[in-house]
Amino acid sequence: MVNQFPNIAALLEYAQENSLYRDLVLQLRKDFTLANVFVDFPDDILPMDLKTVIHEKVYYLIMERFSEYLNLLYIIDVSENAVKAVKSNDVVEISGEVSFEILKREWQKVWFRKKYRS
């Protein structure tokens, strides 16, 4: 089932335990590409490196390319309410929380695809 994760590390660990981490990376690559946001996700990227790359890219988009940031959130289908619920004025914290929301939404896509694939 789609779990509520306390943090990014727990989500990525759960994905690895259920052999869906690679699918998560592929889904991230696909959606970032659809949003025309270049990010290099090698197939063998480590979970904490993945977290760092996403966080850095979201931070960059917020600071330098805000319209591309909004487009990425739209393509991935991150809930507007989830983004509005971020309670911080620090861009580093905001980008970290938005990165978590991105990973949670991508995880949902991967999990549902696996569960309902026949």
N, C-alpha and C positions, 0 to 999 in steps of 0.2 A: 504494500500500500504506500501511498505517497505520505511520507512522514513529515512531521514538523521538526526541523533540525535546529539546534541551538546556535550553530555557527557553520562556517564554510568547511572547516576541517571535518566536522561530523558528517556533513553531506558527502564530501569527497571520499571519506572512509567507507561510508555505507555503499556508495557507488562501486568502489573497488571490491568490497565483500560480496556484492551481488553480480559481479562480472559485467557491470554496465559502465565502468569508467571510460573505456574506449569509445562507447556509443555517445557518452556525454561530450567528450572532446570533439567527436565528429559533428554532433549537433551544434555545438558552439561555433565550430569552424564554418559550418553551413550558414548559420544565421548572421554571423559577423560578415561573411562574404555577401549575403543578400543585402545587408545594410551598407555595403561599400566601405566597410571599415577593415583595413588590413591589420591582421594579427597573425603572427606565426605560431600556430599550435602544432608542434611535431607530434606524431602518433605516440611517441614514448615519453611525452612530457610528464614530469612528476607532479603529483597533486598540489604541493605547495608552490611549485613554479607556475602552475596553471592559475592558482589564486593570485599570485603576484602579477602575472601578465595581464589578467583581466582587470585587476585593481588599477594598475598603472595606465591601462588604455582608457578606462572609464574616467580616471582623473584627468588625463590629457584631453579627452573629448569635452568634459565639463568646462575646463579652463580655456581651451583653444578652439573647439569646433562644436559649439553647443547644438546647432541644428542637426549635426550628424549624431550627437548623443541622443537627442530626442527621436531621431529616425531609428537608431539601434533599439531603443526601448520599445518603439512601436513594432518593429519587425519581430523582436523576441516575444512581444506581447506581455511585457511587465505591467502589472496593475498600476494604474495611476494612483490609486489609494495607497499602495505600498510605498511608492516614491514619496508621496505627500506625508506619509507617516514618519519619515526620517526626521528625527528631532536633533539637528545639529547645525551649527553655523560654520563648522570647519570642513573645508572641501575634501580633505583627506578622509575624514570620518564619513562624509556623505558618499564619497566614491566607494568606500569599503562596504557600506550598507547596500548601496545600489548594486554592487558586484554580487553580493549575497543574494539579492532579489533576482538578478539575472540567472545565477546558478540554480536557484530554486525553480524558476520557471523552465529552464532548460531540462532540469532533472524530471520535472513533471512530464514533459514531452517524451523523454526517453523511457520513463517508467510506463506511461500509458501505452506507448508503441509496443513495448515488450509484453505487457500484460494482455493486450487485446489482439496481438498478432496471432493469426491462426494458420 
